Amino acid sequence: MIKKVAGGYKVLSENKKNLGGPYKTKKEAEKRLKQVEFFKHRKG
């Protein structure tokens, strides 16, 4: 989940754990969220 904060945008998990940020743009936060999802669903 991406949340707007005073410093920009943060990537948070479902239980509100910080996974990155703050990022200046929403696009950067979305890129980080894609990285998190990739490794979350990776097998092996």
N, C-alpha and C positions, 0 to 999 in steps of 0.2 A: 504494500500500500504506500502511496506517496502522499505526504502531508505537507502543506505550506506552513512554514514557520518564519519567524522574524528574519533569520539569516538566509532564507531561500527555500529550498525543498529538501525534505528528509525522506529516506526510504525506511519504512518500519515493517516489522513482522506483524503477524496477527495478534501476538501478545505484547505489542508495543515495544519490542526490542529494536534498538537502532541498528540498521544494516548498512548505513552509509549516509554521508552528508554532513553538513548542509551543502547542497549544490546550488549554484547561482541560477540555473535554468531548469525548467521541468524536463526538458529533453535529456539533460545529463542524468537526472534522477531516473527517468524511464530506462536509460541505457543500463544503469546499475541494477535496476529491478529485473531486467532481462538476464543479466549475469547471475543474479541470485537464483532465479527460476531455473536457469540452465543447470547449475550445479545441484540444485535441490532434486531434480528429476533424473540426474545422470545415473546410469547403471555401471557397475564394475568396480 
